[in-house]
Amino acid sequence: MRLWSLHPNHLDGLGLVTVWREGLLARAVLLGKTRGYRHHPQLERFKAVADPAMAIDRYLSRVLDEAKARGYRFDAGKIVYQPRAGRRISVTAGQLRFEWQHLLGKLASRSPVHWRAQRRQKPQLHASFRLVPGPIAGWERGRAQDF
């Protein structure tokens, strides 16, 4: 499961569809509708807020907005659409850099055209988050080094 801190406009088509599906799984977990993935580290930052369900719906609302802008037809009925970003969750600069490098690596192998378009971009943050100084998040798996 990967719930990107990056703005969904950086994702290729496969990445956008995947984050939608994984976000819906995260939503089910946060609402107590599934037993699997309850302890997944990607959910920690959503669990730490007062209303995790609203936070994941805000997150998925921005993914839905990006999908609509690209002409995708995701089922908006699967979430409670949140028109505004609302209270944002902190994400560290180190985490953002880590995810940017991780995404570029994925794009280089599966979507070279999209990779070429993104590699010179400055990473934008998903609207559900606010940037704060710091290293890679402690919950991040496979972090070889702190940025």
MDAnalysis code that builds the backbone (N, CA, C; Angstrom):
import MDAnalysis as mda
import numpy as np

u = mda.Universe.empty(441, n_residues=147, atom_resindex=np.repeat(np.arange(147), 3), trajectory=True)
u.add_TopologyAttr("name", ["N", "CA", "C"] * 147)
u.add_TopologyAttr("resid", np.arange(1, 148))
u.add_TopologyAttr("resname", ["MET", "ARG", "LEU", "TRP", "SER", "LEU", "HIS", "PRO", "ASN", "HIS", "LEU", "ASP", "GLY", "LEU", "GLY", "LEU", "VAL", "THR", "VAL", "TRP", "ARG", "GLU", "GLY", "LEU", "LEU", "ALA", "ARG", "ALA", "VAL", "LEU", "LEU", "GLY", "LYS", "THR", "ARG", "GLY", "TYR", "ARG", "HIS", "HIS", "PRO", "GLN", "LEU", "GLU", "ARG", "PHE", "LYS", "ALA", "VAL", "ALA", "ASP", "PRO", "ALA", "MET", "ALA", "ILE", "ASP", "ARG", "TYR", "LEU", "SER", "ARG", "VAL", "LEU", "ASP", "GLU", "ALA", "LYS", "ALA", "ARG", "GLY", "TYR", "ARG", "PHE", "ASP", "ALA", "GLY", "LYS", "ILE", "VAL", "TYR", "GLN", "PRO", "ARG", "ALA", "GLY", "ARG", "ARG", "ILE", "SER", "VAL", "THR", "ALA", "GLY", "GLN", "LEU", "ARG", "PHE", "GLU", "TRP", "GLN", "HIS", "LEU", "LEU", "GLY", "LYS", "LEU", "ALA", "SER", "ARG", "SER", "PRO", "VAL", "HIS", "TRP", "ARG", "ALA", "GLN", "ARG", "ARG", "GLN", "LYS", "PRO", "GLN", "LEU", "HIS", "ALA", "SER", "PHE", "ARG", "LEU", "VAL", "PRO", "GLY", "PRO", "ILE", "ALA", "GLY", "TRP", "GLU", "ARG", "GLY", "ARG", "ALA", "GLN", "ASP", "PHE"])
u.atoms.positions = np.array([
    [0.852, -1.177, 0.000],
    [0.000, 0.000, 0.000],
    [0.893, 1.233, 0.000],
    [0.610, 2.156, -0.910],
    [1.353, 3.419, -0.971],
    [0.333, 4.536, -1.095],
    [0.254, 5.356, -0.069],
    [-0.575, 6.560, -0.083],
    [0.389, 7.728, -0.210],
    [0.613, 8.140, -1.437],
    [1.631, 9.121, -1.748],
    [1.384, 10.456, -1.057],
    [2.461, 11.067, -0.584],
    [2.418, 12.442, -0.081],
    [2.496, 13.415, -1.249],
    [2.896, 12.916, -2.382],
    [3.021, 13.718, -3.600],
    [1.650, 14.035, -4.188],
    [1.574, 15.151, -4.883],
    [0.341, 15.514, -5.576],
    [0.055, 14.439, -6.621],
    [-1.206, 14.038, -6.772],
    [-1.522, 12.984, -7.740],
    [-1.227, 13.344, -9.197],
    [-0.982, 14.625, -9.498],
    [-0.660, 14.972, -10.879],
    [0.701, 14.417, -11.309],
    [1.511, 13.989, -10.357],
    [2.805, 13.396, -10.688],
    [2.683, 11.924, -11.107],
    [1.577, 11.303, -10.805],
    [1.418, 9.868, -11.063],
    [1.052, 9.597, -12.510],
    [1.548, 8.496, -13.031],
    [1.114, 8.042, -14.341],
    [-0.268, 7.403, -14.185],
    [-0.850, 6.955, -15.268],
    [-2.192, 6.365, -15.208],
    [-2.285, 5.195, -14.254],
    [-1.328, 4.281, -14.338],
    [-1.337, 3.123, -13.455],
    [-1.207, 3.566, -11.991],
    [-0.351, 4.531, -11.737],
    [-0.169, 5.025, -10.369],
    [-1.422, 5.672, -9.824],
    [-2.134, 6.409, -10.666],
    [-3.359, 7.070, -10.234],
    [-4.448, 6.045, -9.897],
    [-4.609, 5.053, -10.759],
    [-5.588, 3.997, -10.497],
    [-5.208, 3.229, -9.233],
    [-3.933, 2.952, -9.076],
    [-3.468, 2.190, -7.924],
    [-3.675, 2.953, -6.620],
    [-3.353, 4.250, -6.601],
    [-3.525, 5.011, -5.361],
    [-5.012, 5.129, -5.020],
    [-5.874, 5.186, -6.015],
    [-7.317, 5.200, -5.752],
    [-7.744, 3.898, -5.083],
    [-7.332, 2.787, -5.656],
    [-7.720, 1.480, -5.101],
    [-7.127, 1.260, -3.721],
    [-5.870, 1.617, -3.546],
    [-5.238, 1.438, -2.244],
    [-5.815, 2.411, -1.220],
    [-6.192, 3.599, -1.684],
    [-6.850, 4.547, -0.792],
    [-8.203, 4.043, -0.331],
    [-8.934, 3.389, -1.229],
    [-10.220, 2.800, -0.843],
    [-10.022, 1.664, 0.161],
    [-8.972, 0.890, -0.020],
    [-8.650, -0.142, 0.964],
    [-8.317, 0.505, 2.309],
    [-7.507, 1.560, 2.285],
    [-7.164, 2.276, 3.521],
    [-8.426, 2.805, 4.186],
    [-9.343, 3.320, 3.397],
    [-10.609, 3.835, 3.936],
    [-11.381, 2.724, 4.647],
    [-11.457, 1.556, 4.014],
    [-12.156, 0.422, 4.623],
    [-11.498, 0.037, 5.950],
    [-10.184, 0.054, 5.980],
    [-9.463, -0.264, 7.215],
    [-9.791, 0.765, 8.293],
    [-9.706, 2.037, 7.943],
    [-9.951, 3.105, 8.921],
    [-11.389, 3.117, 9.421],
    [-12.317, 2.631, 8.617],
    [-13.723, 2.550, 9.028],
    [-14.041, 1.231, 9.728],
    [-13.034, 0.376, 9.885],
    [-13.234, -0.906, 10.559],
    [-14.016, -1.912, 9.743],
    [-13.989, -1.778, 8.418],
    [-14.749, -2.666, 7.541],
    [-13.953, -3.846, 7.019],
    [-12.702, -3.950, 7.406],
    [-11.877, -5.081, 6.997],
    [-10.868, -5.374, 8.097],
    [-10.476, -6.612, 8.195],
    [-9.523, -6.990, 9.244],
    [-8.080, -6.910, 8.768],
    [-7.880, -7.014, 7.475],
    [-6.531, -6.953, 6.940],
    [-5.980, -5.540, 6.941],
    [-4.679, -5.427, 6.931],
    [-3.962, -4.149, 6.803],
    [-4.185, -3.179, 7.971],
    [-4.774, -3.627, 9.062],
    [-5.065, -2.727, 10.184],
    [-3.823, -2.062, 10.753],
    [-2.688, -2.732, 10.647],
    [-1.455, -2.207, 11.230],
    [-0.469, -1.739, 10.170],
    [-0.962, -1.474, 8.974],
    [-0.071, -1.047, 7.903],
    [0.518, 0.318, 8.235],
    [1.839, 0.467, 8.103],
    [2.481, 1.736, 8.489],
    [2.004, 2.952, 7.706],
    [1.546, 2.771, 6.487],
    [1.066, 3.913, 5.696],
    [-0.175, 4.562, 6.324],
    [-0.847, 3.842, 7.208],
    [-2.063, 4.381, 7.825],
    [-1.795, 5.199, 9.080],
    [-0.581, 5.145, 9.598],
    [-0.275, 5.813, 10.868],
    [-0.639, 7.286, 10.857],
    [-0.284, 7.994, 9.803],
    [-0.548, 9.440, 9.800],
    [-2.031, 9.753, 9.732],
    [-2.830, 8.883, 9.138],
    [-4.277, 9.097, 9.109],
    [-4.897, 8.745, 10.463],
    [-4.391, 7.697, 11.080],
    [-4.895, 7.306, 12.395],
    [-4.589, 8.350, 13.467],
    [-3.572, 9.156, 13.237],
    [-3.132, 10.127, 14.242],
    [-4.004, 11.386, 14.287],
    [-4.916, 11.557, 13.351],
    [-5.762, 12.749, 13.343],
    [-7.089, 12.455, 14.044],
    [-7.815, 13.506, 14.394],
    [-9.064, 13.361, 15.141],
    [-10.122, 12.552, 14.388],
    [-10.202, 12.735, 13.078],
    [-11.211, 12.039, 12.273],
    [-10.527, 11.364, 11.079],
    [-9.998, 10.152, 11.286],
    [-9.276, 9.462, 10.205],
    [-10.117, 9.239, 8.944],
    [-11.406, 8.953, 9.111],
    [-12.264, 8.711, 7.943],
    [-12.385, 9.971, 7.095],
    [-12.560, 11.112, 7.735],
    [-12.654, 12.354, 6.982],
    [-11.314, 12.664, 6.314],
    [-10.221, 12.381, 7.003],
    [-8.887, 12.647, 6.448],
    [-8.643, 11.809, 5.193],
    [-9.024, 10.540, 5.216],
    [-8.806, 9.702, 4.031],
    [-9.771, 10.105, 2.914],
    [-10.972, 10.545, 3.273],
    [-11.893, 11.037, 2.243],
    [-11.362, 12.316, 1.599],
    [-10.731, 13.201, 2.386],
    [-10.116, 14.404, 1.808],
    [-9.006, 14.004, 0.843],
    [-8.194, 13.046, 1.288],
    [-7.094, 12.557, 0.459],
    [-7.636, 12.006, -0.860],
    [-8.620, 11.133, -0.763],
    [-9.185, 10.500, -1.958],
    [-9.958, 11.494, -2.827],
    [-10.501, 12.533, -2.233],
    [-11.197, 13.560, -3.007],
    [-10.250, 14.257, -3.967],
    [-9.016, 14.498, -3.528],
    [-8.039, 15.129, -4.419],
    [-7.588, 14.153, -5.507],
    [-7.507, 12.870, -5.184],
    [-7.190, 11.857, -6.195],
    [-8.325, 11.811, -7.225],
    [-9.556, 11.855, -6.736],
    [-10.720, 11.866, -7.622],
    [-10.705, 13.097, -8.526],
    [-10.357, 14.262, -7.975],
    [-10.267, 15.483, -8.783],
    [-9.269, 15.312, -9.929],
    [-8.105, 14.736, -9.618],
    [-7.086, 14.515, -10.645],
    [-7.583, 13.520, -11.693],
    [-8.252, 12.471, -11.244],
    [-8.781, 11.471, -12.178],
    [-9.793, 12.115, -13.132],
    [-10.687, 12.931, -12.593],
    [-11.679, 13.613, -13.430],
    [-10.993, 14.527, -14.441],
    [-9.961, 15.243, -14.004],
    [-9.236, 16.153, -14.898],
    [-8.599, 15.399, -16.060],
    [-8.260, 14.132, -15.849],
    [-7.651, 13.314, -16.909],
    [-8.668, 12.530, -17.715],
    [-9.935, 12.636, -17.345],
    [-10.968, 11.912, -18.073],
    [-11.237, 10.509, -17.556],
    [-10.714, 10.166, -16.400],
    [-10.991, 8.867, -15.788],
    [-12.367, 8.929, -15.132],
    [-12.987, 7.775, -14.961],
    [-14.317, 7.722, -14.363],
    [-14.288, 6.860, -13.111],
    [-13.699, 7.382, -12.061],
    [-13.685, 6.684, -10.777],
    [-15.066, 6.839, -10.137],
    [-15.456, 5.878, -9.327],
    [-16.762, 5.900, -8.673],
    [-16.715, 6.806, -7.445],
    [-17.200, 8.029, -7.598],
    [-17.194, 9.009, -6.505],
    [-18.077, 8.575, -5.348],
    [-19.008, 7.669, -5.592],
    [-19.894, 7.186, -4.534],
    [-19.195, 6.330, -3.489],
    [-17.964, 5.988, -3.736],
    [-17.219, 5.159, -2.780],
    [-16.627, 5.959, -1.624],
    [-16.703, 7.299, -1.709],
    [-16.169, 8.154, -0.649],
    [-17.195, 9.239, -0.319],
    [-16.951, 9.929, 0.775],
    [-17.711, 11.133, 1.089],
    [-16.834, 12.280, 0.585],
    [-17.216, 12.823, -0.564],
    [-16.388, 13.841, -1.202],
    [-16.220, 15.057, -0.308],
    [-14.974, 15.505, -0.174],
    [-14.630, 16.672, 0.633],
    [-14.155, 17.767, -0.318],
    [-14.949, 18.823, -0.526],
    [-14.588, 19.842, -1.516],
    [-13.369, 20.684, -1.150],
    [-13.039, 20.760, 0.131],
    [-11.887, 21.565, 0.553],
    [-10.856, 20.681, 1.232],
    [-9.622, 21.164, 1.229],
    [-8.527, 20.396, 1.825],
    [-8.703, 20.215, 3.330],
    [-9.245, 21.207, 4.025],
    [-9.434, 21.084, 5.471],
    [-8.111, 21.057, 6.223],
    [-8.137, 20.509, 7.401],
    [-6.937, 20.424, 8.241],
    [-5.942, 19.466, 7.602],
    [-4.720, 19.948, 7.418],
    [-3.721, 19.148, 6.711],
    [-2.821, 18.390, 7.681],
    [-2.351, 17.257, 7.234],
    [-1.465, 16.383, 8.003],
    [-0.023, 16.736, 7.666],
    [0.831, 16.778, 8.669],
    [2.247, 17.109, 8.447],
    [2.963, 15.978, 7.723],
    [3.816, 16.367, 6.786],
    [4.717, 15.429, 6.118],
    [6.078, 16.120, 6.053],
    [7.120, 15.361, 6.327],
    [8.453, 15.958, 6.375],
    [9.059, 16.124, 4.987],
    [9.976, 17.073, 4.906],
    [10.687, 17.304, 3.648],
    [11.462, 16.050, 3.236],
    [12.028, 15.352, 4.201],
    [12.743, 14.114, 3.904],
    [11.831, 13.049, 3.326],
    [10.617, 12.949, 3.844],
    [9.645, 11.995, 3.321],
    [9.260, 12.352, 1.896],
    [9.037, 13.633, 1.646],
    [8.678, 14.066, 0.298],
    [9.801, 13.743, -0.687],
    [11.038, 14.019, -0.316],
    [12.175, 13.704, -1.205],
    [12.286, 12.193, -1.437],
    [12.106, 11.415, -0.378],
    [12.163, 9.960, -0.496],
    [11.102, 9.465, -1.484],
    [9.872, 9.934, -1.321],
    [8.793, 9.495, -2.198],
    [9.021, 9.939, -3.637],
    [9.567, 11.139, -3.821],
    [9.844, 11.643, -5.167],
    [10.841, 10.721, -5.874],
    [11.911, 10.372, -5.189],
    [12.903, 9.476, -5.781],
    [12.304, 8.089, -6.036],
    [11.481, 7.630, -5.102],
    [10.815, 6.325, -5.247],
    [9.893, 6.336, -6.477],
    [9.110, 7.395, -6.628],
    [8.214, 7.497, -7.776],
    [8.998, 7.579, -9.078],
    [10.033, 8.399, -9.111],
    [10.825, 8.508, -10.344],
    [11.406, 7.159, -10.747],
    [11.838, 6.372, -9.771],
    [12.341, 5.031, -10.066],
    [11.274, 4.145, -10.680],
    [10.073, 4.210, -10.137],
    [8.967, 3.417, -10.686],
    [8.626, 3.871, -12.109],
    [8.559, 5.198, -12.295],
    [8.195, 5.720, -13.608],
    [9.246, 5.398, -14.667],
    [10.509, 5.415, -14.293],
    [11.582, 5.135, -15.254],
    [11.414, 3.753, -15.874],
    [10.947, 2.795, -15.077],
    [10.821, 1.439, -15.604],
    [9.464, 1.148, -16.241],
    [8.382, 1.718, -15.719],
    [7.066, 1.337, -16.240],
    [6.444, 2.366, -17.182],
    [6.930, 3.595, -17.150],
    [6.312, 4.642, -17.957],
    [7.356, 5.693, -18.343],
    [8.298, 5.314, -19.222],
    [9.392, 6.232, -19.577],
    [8.938, 7.599, -20.087],
    [7.842, 7.655, -20.822],
    [7.350, 8.935, -21.330],
    [6.940, 9.831, -20.153],
    [6.216, 9.272, -19.216],
    [5.790, 10.040, -18.040],
    [7.009, 10.415, -17.184],
    [7.951, 9.496, -17.069],
    [9.181, 9.771, -16.312],
    [9.908, 10.981, -16.898],
    [10.041, 11.027, -18.224],
    [10.726, 12.164, -18.860],
    [10.006, 13.479, -18.559],
    [8.695, 13.439, -18.505],
    [7.924, 14.648, -18.213],
    [8.062, 15.070, -16.751],
    [8.235, 14.102, -15.861],
    [8.259, 14.406, -14.429],
    [9.656, 14.686, -13.864],
    [10.665, 14.091, -14.421],
    [11.995, 14.134, -13.802],
    [12.555, 15.538, -13.615],
    [12.119, 16.480, -14.391],
    [12.617, 17.857, -14.258],
    [11.666, 18.735, -13.452],
    [10.568, 18.142, -13.025],
    [9.592, 18.874, -12.226],
    [10.062, 18.991, -10.778],
    [9.550, 19.964, -10.095],
    [9.744, 20.072, -8.652],
    [8.562, 19.342, -8.016],
    [8.822, 18.444, -7.067],
    [7.704, 17.681, -6.493],
    [6.723, 18.587, -5.754],
    [5.447, 18.394, -6.056],
    [4.383, 19.107, -5.377],
    [3.762, 18.191, -4.333],
    [3.312, 18.786, -3.261],
    [2.704, 18.052, -2.166],
    [1.206, 17.871, -2.405],
    [0.698, 16.713, -2.041],
    [-0.744, 16.456, -2.063],
    [-1.409, 17.481, -1.151],
    [-2.562, 17.975, -1.527],
    [-3.248, 19.034, -0.779],
    [-3.667, 18.619, 0.632],
    [-3.669, 17.330, 0.938],
    [-4.024, 16.873, 2.288],
    [-2.891, 17.053, 3.289],
    [-1.716, 17.431, 2.788],
    [-0.543, 17.500, 3.652],
    [0.051, 18.899, 3.686],
    [0.819, 19.144, 4.731],
    [1.601, 20.382, 4.825],
    [3.044, 19.977, 5.098],
    [3.956, 20.677, 4.478],
    [5.374, 20.341, 4.560],
    [6.002, 20.920, 5.819],
    [6.744, 20.070, 6.520],
    [7.495, 20.485, 7.701],
    [8.914, 19.941, 7.555],
    [9.890, 20.566, 8.212],
    [11.257, 20.044, 8.150],
    [11.337, 18.668, 8.823],
    [12.286, 17.877, 8.365],
    [12.513, 16.594, 9.018],
    [12.951, 15.509, 8.063],
    [13.348, 14.374, 8.637],
    [13.823, 13.228, 7.849],
    [12.665, 12.374, 7.332],
    [12.988, 11.276, 6.731],
    [11.993, 10.307, 6.281],
    [11.176, 9.858, 7.486],
    [9.895, 9.658, 7.281],
    [9.007, 9.218, 8.357],
    [9.472, 7.876, 8.933],
    [9.321, 7.731, 10.220],
    [9.720, 6.499, 10.886],
    [8.952, 5.274, 10.429],
    [7.742, 5.465, 9.899],
    [6.936, 4.339, 9.448],
    [7.305, 3.871, 8.047],
    [8.139, 4.611, 7.348],
    [8.489, 4.265, 5.968],
    [9.316, 2.996, 5.932],
    [8.911, 2.065, 5.095],
    [9.649, 0.810, 4.932],
    [10.720, 0.974, 3.871],
    [11.805, 0.234, 4.013],
    [12.837, 0.196, 2.981],
    [13.613, 1.466, 2.830],
    [13.675, 2.259, 3.868],
    [14.407, 3.518, 3.778],
    [15.891, 3.268, 3.998],
    [16.643, 3.265, 2.933],
    [18.071, 2.958, 3.007],
    [18.842, 4.086, 3.648],
    [18.361, 5.296, 3.460],
    [19.084, 6.437, 4.019],
    [18.100, 7.554, 4.275],
    [18.411, 8.403, 5.185],
    [17.557, 9.564, 5.429],
    [17.997, 10.681, 4.484],
    [17.042, 11.395, 3.952],
    [17.318, 12.493, 3.028],
    [17.398, 13.785, 3.800],
])
